Amino acid sequence: MLFRSVMADHQRFLDIAVRLIAQHGREIVLQELSLVPKDPLKPWLGTSEQPINHTGIMGVMVPYSGNEFGSNWNNNGVFKEVAEVILVAGQPVSLDDCKLIQDEGATYKIAWVQKLRPANLTVLYAFGIER
């Protein structure tokens, strides 16, 4: 019985994250890049496949500096400063391998991804982006 109530609480937090980010955020596109090179002997030429676009995702931008919100986000203990942090509610698909974000017509590189994942439910993603 205790296990069921704990899991229900996590779902409640995900529902809250989805609602608040949808209310205060804007639509973004997250992209996963292919790992298959056009030419295995010349990987610098790029990949042979188009990126996988995750569309219909809402994100909210929070400044990395200024009021210092998000200043404790880091990548496996190695600090890497970024321009902004984008918060995204947990999704039915994993967003761990996304490398680019399209926001308002511009494309930005993802420097790091962190997630709030109690038990087996991802409640919130934080993406550090470089402008």
N, CA and C of each residue as an Amber inpcrd file, in Angstrom:
protein
   393
   0.8190000  -1.1960000   0.0000000   0.0000000   0.0000000   0.0000000
   0.8640000   1.2620000   0.0000000   1.9400000   1.2690000   0.7660000
   2.8280000   2.4220000   0.8090000   3.4680000   2.6510000  -0.5610000
   3.8720000   1.5730000  -1.2320000   4.4940000   1.6860000  -2.5570000
   3.5470000   2.3730000  -3.5360000   2.2920000   1.9860000  -3.5240000
   1.3110000   2.5610000  -4.4450000   1.1510000   4.0620000  -4.2070000
   1.1070000   4.5050000  -2.9550000   0.9190000   5.9250000  -2.6780000
   2.1500000   6.7320000  -3.0800000   3.3510000   6.1620000  -2.9270000
   4.5660000   6.8590000  -3.3400000   4.5800000   7.0360000  -4.8570000
   4.2500000   5.9900000  -5.5910000   4.2110000   6.0850000  -7.0480000
   3.1580000   7.0920000  -7.5000000   2.0090000   7.1040000  -6.8400000
   0.9570000   8.0540000  -7.1900000   1.4460000   9.4850000  -6.9750000
   2.2310000   9.7240000  -5.9250000   2.7680000  11.0540000  -5.6700000
   3.6870000  11.4940000  -6.7990000   4.5150000  10.5920000  -7.3120000
   5.4030000  10.9450000  -8.4140000   4.5980000  11.3270000  -9.6520000
   3.5660000  10.6020000  -9.9480000   2.7160000  10.9310000 -11.0920000
   2.0560000  12.2820000 -10.8830000   1.6800000  12.5790000  -9.6720000
   1.0690000  13.8740000  -9.3560000   2.0660000  15.0090000  -9.6480000
   3.3440000  14.8010000  -9.2960000   4.3640000  15.8100000  -9.5570000
   4.5910000  15.9810000 -11.0610000   4.5610000  14.8850000 -11.7970000
   4.6920000  14.9800000 -13.2550000   3.5110000  15.7580000 -13.8340000
   2.3180000  15.4670000 -13.3590000   1.1290000  16.1840000 -13.8360000
   1.2370000  17.6820000 -13.5640000   1.7610000  18.0350000 -12.3990000
   1.9440000  19.4490000 -12.0490000   2.9790000  20.0870000 -12.9840000
   4.0880000  19.3830000 -13.2320000   5.1270000  19.9090000 -14.1290000
   4.5680000  20.1200000 -15.5290000   3.8190000  19.1590000 -16.0370000
   3.2260000  19.2790000 -17.3740000   2.3060000  20.4930000 -17.4250000
   1.4530000  20.6430000 -16.4260000   0.4900000  21.7490000 -16.4090000
   1.1880000  23.1060000 -16.3270000   2.1520000  23.2510000 -15.4270000
   2.8110000  24.5470000 -15.2460000   3.6810000  24.9320000 -16.4440000
   4.3950000  23.9640000 -17.0090000   5.2420000  24.2720000 -18.1680000
   4.3770000  24.5840000 -19.3860000   3.2550000  23.8810000 -19.5420000
   2.3420000  24.1900000 -20.6550000   1.7490000  25.5850000 -20.4910000
   1.4760000  25.9810000 -19.2570000   0.8660000  27.2810000 -18.9860000
   1.8570000  28.4330000 -19.1700000   3.1280000  28.2130000 -18.8050000
   4.0900000  29.3070000 -18.7930000   5.2100000  29.1750000 -19.8290000
   5.2530000  28.0600000 -20.5330000   6.3380000  27.8320000 -21.4820000
   5.9210000  28.1060000 -22.9090000   6.7400000  27.6010000 -23.8220000
   6.4510000  27.7120000 -25.2450000   6.9300000  26.4310000 -25.9300000
   6.4300000  26.2230000 -27.1400000   6.7620000  24.9980000 -27.8580000
   8.1880000  25.0510000 -28.3840000   8.9080000  23.9590000 -28.1870000
  10.2710000  23.8010000 -28.6940000  10.3570000  22.4790000 -29.4420000
  11.4340000  22.3060000 -30.1900000  11.7040000  21.0390000 -30.8780000
  13.0500000  20.5390000 -30.3680000  13.0830000  19.3160000 -29.8910000
  14.3310000  18.6880000 -29.4650000  14.7720000  17.7300000 -30.5580000
  16.0840000  17.7090000 -30.8450000  16.5900000  16.8710000 -31.9310000
  17.6450000  15.8920000 -31.4310000  17.4810000  14.6450000 -31.8490000
  18.5040000  13.6160000 -31.6490000  19.2440000  13.4720000 -32.9670000
  20.5540000  13.5130000 -32.9230000  21.3530000  13.3740000 -34.1370000
  21.7060000  11.9180000 -34.3710000  21.7660000  11.5410000 -35.6220000
  22.1530000  10.1810000 -35.9930000  23.6240000   9.9600000 -35.6460000
  23.9550000   8.7530000 -35.2840000  25.3420000   8.3980000 -34.9900000
  25.9990000   7.6450000 -36.1400000  25.2560000   7.5050000 -37.2530000
  25.7700000   6.7730000 -38.4060000  26.4240000   7.7690000 -39.3660000
  27.7580000   7.7300000 -39.5370000  28.4190000   8.6880000 -40.4280000
  28.1440000   8.3850000 -41.8980000  28.1690000   9.4380000 -42.7450000
  28.0370000   9.2470000 -44.1910000  29.1580000   8.3520000 -44.7040000
  30.3530000   8.6400000 -44.2520000  31.5410000   7.8690000 -44.6420000
  32.2800000   7.4920000 -43.3620000  32.3330000   6.2010000 -43.0200000
  32.9960000   5.7830000 -41.7820000  34.4670000   6.2120000 -41.6980000
  35.1140000   6.4130000 -42.8560000  36.5090000   6.8370000 -42.8560000
  36.6540000   8.3540000 -42.7130000  35.5280000   9.0760000 -42.8880000
  35.5360000  10.5400000 -42.7690000  34.3230000  10.9960000 -41.9460000
  34.3130000  10.7030000 -40.6530000  33.1260000  11.0360000 -39.8420000
  32.8400000  12.5270000 -39.7410000  33.8280000  13.3620000 -40.0400000
  33.6300000  14.8100000 -39.9720000  32.6930000  15.3170000 -41.0660000
  32.3600000  14.4800000 -42.0360000  31.4430000  14.8790000 -43.1060000
  29.9840000  14.8730000 -42.6680000  29.7250000  14.4060000 -41.4700000
  28.3510000  14.4070000 -40.9640000  27.7250000  13.0330000 -40.9890000
  26.4380000  13.0120000 -40.7250000  25.7210000  11.7450000 -40.6200000
  24.9250000  11.4580000 -41.8840000  24.5260000  10.2220000 -42.0060000
  23.8030000   9.7950000 -43.1950000  22.2880000   9.9230000 -43.0340000
  21.8230000  10.2190000 -41.8390000  20.3920000  10.2680000 -41.5900000
  19.9920000  11.6410000 -41.0520000  18.7410000  11.9800000 -41.2850000
  18.1970000  13.2200000 -40.7410000  18.0260000  13.0920000 -39.2280000
  18.0800000  14.2080000 -38.5070000  17.8510000  14.1470000 -37.0620000
  16.4280000  13.6820000 -36.7540000  16.2640000  13.0720000 -35.6030000
  14.9340000  12.7070000 -35.1140000  14.3960000  13.9260000 -34.3750000
  13.2670000  14.4540000 -34.8380000  12.6620000  15.6290000 -34.2140000
  11.5900000  15.1970000 -33.2230000  11.6900000  15.6960000 -32.0040000
  10.6470000  15.5150000 -30.9990000   9.8760000  16.8250000 -30.9570000
   8.6710000  16.8090000 -31.5280000   7.8750000  18.0270000 -31.6540000
   6.7490000  18.0300000 -30.6260000   6.1090000  19.1710000 -30.5070000
   4.9820000  19.2930000 -29.5910000   5.4010000  19.3040000 -28.1310000
   6.6510000  19.6340000 -27.8680000   7.1720000  19.6460000 -26.5000000
   7.1930000  21.0790000 -26.0010000   6.7120000  21.2620000 -24.8050000
   6.7060000  22.5820000 -24.1810000   7.9150000  22.6960000 -23.2610000
   8.5630000  23.8610000 -23.3030000   9.7040000  24.1140000 -22.4370000
   9.6160000  25.5090000 -21.8640000  10.2380000  25.6900000 -20.7240000
  10.2810000  27.0130000 -20.1130000  11.7430000  27.3610000 -19.8660000
  12.1260000  28.5780000 -20.2610000  13.5060000  29.0250000 -20.1140000
  13.6820000  29.6890000 -18.7590000  14.7660000  29.3520000 -18.1010000
  15.1250000  30.0300000 -16.8660000  16.5530000  30.5170000 -17.0210000
  16.8410000  31.7450000 -16.6040000  18.2040000  32.2630000 -16.7710000
  19.1840000  31.4950000 -15.9070000  20.3510000  31.2690000 -16.4550000
  21.3730000  30.5530000 -15.7070000  22.0590000  31.4740000 -14.7140000
  22.1390000  32.7460000 -15.0730000  22.7370000  33.7050000 -14.1570000
  21.7420000  34.8290000 -13.9310000  22.1220000  35.8230000 -13.2370000
  21.1940000  36.8840000 -12.8870000  20.6840000  36.6230000 -11.4910000
  19.5810000  35.8780000 -11.4000000  19.1000000  35.5360000 -10.0620000
  19.6720000  34.2070000  -9.5840000  20.5570000  33.6290000 -10.3880000
  21.2720000  32.3900000 -10.0630000  20.3870000  31.1530000 -10.0200000
  19.1630000  31.2320000 -10.5050000  18.3470000  30.0260000 -10.5610000
  19.0040000  29.0480000 -11.5190000  19.1320000  27.8350000 -11.1140000
  19.7380000  26.8120000 -11.9600000  21.2410000  26.7580000 -11.8590000
  21.8470000  27.5510000 -10.9810000  23.3100000  27.5870000 -10.9300000
  23.9170000  26.3130000 -10.3600000  23.1020000  25.4480000  -9.7940000
  23.6330000  24.1980000  -9.2520000  23.5060000  23.0280000 -10.2160000
  22.9420000  23.2480000 -11.4010000  22.8900000  22.1690000 -12.3890000
  24.3110000  21.9060000 -12.8650000  24.6700000  20.6670000 -12.9860000
  26.0010000  20.3350000 -13.4840000  25.9470000  19.0330000 -14.2440000
  27.0390000  18.6810000 -14.8530000  27.1120000  17.4740000 -15.6650000
  28.0810000  16.5030000 -15.0210000  27.5420000  15.5400000 -14.3100000
  28.3500000  14.4960000 -13.6820000  29.4890000  15.0690000 -12.8430000
  29.2080000  16.1290000 -12.1220000  30.2100000  16.7080000 -11.2390000
  31.1730000  17.6570000 -11.9240000  31.1010000  17.7860000 -13.2270000
  31.9870000  18.6980000 -13.9460000  31.1570000  19.9190000 -14.3300000
  31.5130000  21.0600000 -13.7850000  30.7460000  22.2810000 -13.9990000
  30.9570000  22.7920000 -15.4160000  29.8800000  23.0760000 -16.1030000
  29.9530000  23.6730000 -17.4290000  28.9060000  24.7710000 -17.5040000
  29.3550000  25.9970000 -17.6420000  28.4500000  27.1250000 -17.6710000
  27.7140000  27.1700000 -19.0070000  26.4470000  27.5510000 -18.9340000
  25.6150000  27.6430000 -20.1220000  24.8820000  28.9740000 -20.1060000
  24.2740000  29.3310000 -21.2370000  23.5440000  30.5920000 -21.3450000
  22.1930000  30.5190000 -20.6450000  21.4920000  29.4180000 -20.8390000
  20.1630000  29.2570000 -20.2490000  19.9280000  27.8050000 -19.8960000
  18.9450000  27.6170000 -19.0510000  18.4690000  26.2780000 -18.7080000
  17.0240000  26.2010000 -19.1790000  16.7040000  25.1300000 -19.8890000
  15.3420000  24.9030000 -20.3530000  14.7790000  23.7280000 -19.5660000
  13.6400000  23.9430000 -18.9290000  12.9710000  22.8880000 -18.1750000
  11.8540000  22.3030000 -19.0350000  11.8060000  20.9790000 -19.0770000
  10.8070000  20.2460000 -19.8520000  10.2380000  19.1640000 -18.9480000
   8.9280000  19.0340000 -18.9300000   8.2980000  17.9740000 -18.1460000
   8.6550000  16.6140000 -18.7540000   8.6230000  15.5830000 -17.9390000
   8.8790000  14.2260000 -18.4170000   7.9720000  13.8730000 -19.5810000
   8.4640000  13.0830000 -20.4980000   7.7510000  12.7350000 -21.7230000
   7.5980000  11.2190000 -21.8240000   6.6960000  10.7490000 -22.6950000
   6.5550000   9.3040000 -22.9000000   7.7960000   8.6690000 -23.5280000
   8.6390000   9.4780000 -24.1940000   9.8860000   8.9860000 -24.7830000
  11.0630000   9.6150000 -24.0530000  12.2020000   8.9430000 -24.0860000
  13.4060000   9.4740000 -23.4550000  13.9750000  10.6170000 -24.2890000
  14.3950000  11.6700000 -23.6170000  15.0030000  12.8110000 -24.2860000
  16.4910000  12.9080000 -23.9460000  17.0380000  11.8830000 -23.3290000
  18.4200000  11.8890000 -22.8530000  19.4480000  12.1200000 -23.9610000
  19.1700000  11.6590000 -25.1720000  20.1530000  11.7220000 -26.2550000
  19.9710000  12.9140000 -27.1870000  19.1060000  13.8400000 -26.8290000
  18.9100000  15.0260000 -27.6660000  20.1450000  15.9150000 -27.5910000
  20.5480000  16.4610000 -28.7400000  21.7490000  17.2920000 -28.8370000
  21.4710000  18.7300000 -29.2410000  20.2950000  18.9830000 -29.8300000
  19.9560000  20.3250000 -30.3050000  18.5440000  20.6900000 -29.8730000
  18.3290000  22.0020000 -29.6860000  16.9980000  22.5300000 -29.3900000
  16.7080000  23.6380000 -30.3800000  15.5280000  23.5750000 -30.9820000
  15.0630000  24.6640000 -31.8380000  14.0310000  25.4470000 -31.0380000
  14.2920000  26.7490000 -30.9150000  13.4080000  27.6080000 -30.1540000
  13.2460000  28.9230000 -30.8990000  12.0230000  29.2550000 -31.2290000
  11.6930000  30.4930000 -31.9190000  12.5670000  30.7220000 -33.1570000
  12.7450000  29.6750000 -33.9590000  13.4660000  29.7870000 -35.2190000
  14.9740000  29.6540000 -35.1380000  15.5260000  29.5690000 -33.9360000
  16.9780000  29.4200000 -33.7830000  17.2840000  28.0250000 -33.2330000
  18.4730000  27.5200000 -33.5860000  18.9170000  26.2150000 -33.1100000
  20.0700000  26.4020000 -32.1490000  19.9960000  25.7220000 -31.0080000
  21.0030000  25.8340000 -29.9640000  21.5360000  24.4570000 -29.6050000
  22.7960000  24.4220000 -29.2270000  23.4450000  23.1740000 -28.8280000
  23.1500000  22.8870000 -27.3500000  22.8390000  21.6500000 -27.0590000
  22.6220000  21.2210000 -25.6800000  23.9790000  20.8540000 -25.0900000
  24.3570000  21.5210000 -24.0130000  25.6450000  21.2620000 -23.3610000
  25.5420000  20.1060000 -22.3780000  24.3900000  19.9930000 -21.7000000
  24.1900000  18.9040000 -20.7390000  22.7040000  18.6770000 -20.5120000
  22.3960000  17.4890000 -20.0150000  21.0190000  17.1120000 -19.6820000
  21.0310000  16.5250000 -18.2750000  20.1450000  17.0090000 -17.4500000
  19.9340000  16.4430000 -16.1250000  18.4510000  16.1160000 -16.0150000
  18.1150000  15.1610000 -15.1680000  16.7030000  14.8640000 -15.0000000
  16.3830000  14.5420000 -13.5490000  15.1720000  14.8860000 -13.1740000
  14.6240000  14.5340000 -11.8750000  13.8190000  13.2720000 -12.1050000
  14.3180000  12.1640000 -11.5710000  13.7200000  10.8690000 -11.8730000
  13.5620000  10.0350000 -10.6070000  12.5430000  10.3210000  -9.8120000
  12.2970000   9.4500000  -8.6670000  11.6880000   8.1310000  -9.1460000
  12.1150000   7.0540000  -8.5360000  11.6530000   5.7110000  -8.9240000
  11.9040000   5.5200000 -10.4200000  10.9020000   5.1670000 -11.1860000
  11.1020000   4.9340000 -12.6210000  10.3380000   5.9390000 -13.4840000
  10.0540000   7.1080000 -12.9370000   9.2760000   8.1220000 -13.6450000
  10.0760000   9.4120000 -13.7430000  10.3590000   9.8470000 -14.9750000
  11.0450000  11.1240000 -15.1670000  10.0240000  12.2360000 -15.0260000
  10.2280000  13.0810000 -14.0110000   9.3110000  14.1760000 -13.7380000
   9.7240000  15.4280000 -14.4950000  11.0360000  15.6900000 -14.5690000
  11.5100000  16.9510000 -15.1240000  12.8870000  16.7750000 -15.7530000
  13.0610000  17.3530000 -16.9370000  14.3640000  17.4400000 -17.5880000
  14.8650000  18.8700000 -17.4580000  16.1590000  19.0280000 -17.3100000
  16.8030000  20.3450000 -17.3920000  17.8750000  20.2370000 -18.4700000
  17.7830000  21.1010000 -19.4720000  18.7620000  21.1330000 -20.5580000
  19.5590000  22.4180000 -20.4430000  20.8760000  22.3030000 -20.3650000
  21.7380000  23.4710000 -20.4080000  22.0620000  23.7630000 -21.8560000
  21.7350000  24.9800000 -22.3150000  21.9770000  25.2900000 -23.7300000
  23.0200000  26.3870000 -23.8770000  23.7720000  26.2690000 -24.9560000
  24.7680000  27.2590000 -25.3240000  24.1970000  28.0960000 -26.4550000
  24.3350000  29.3780000 -26.3510000  23.8320000  30.2660000 -27.4060000
  24.9640000  30.7040000 -28.2830000
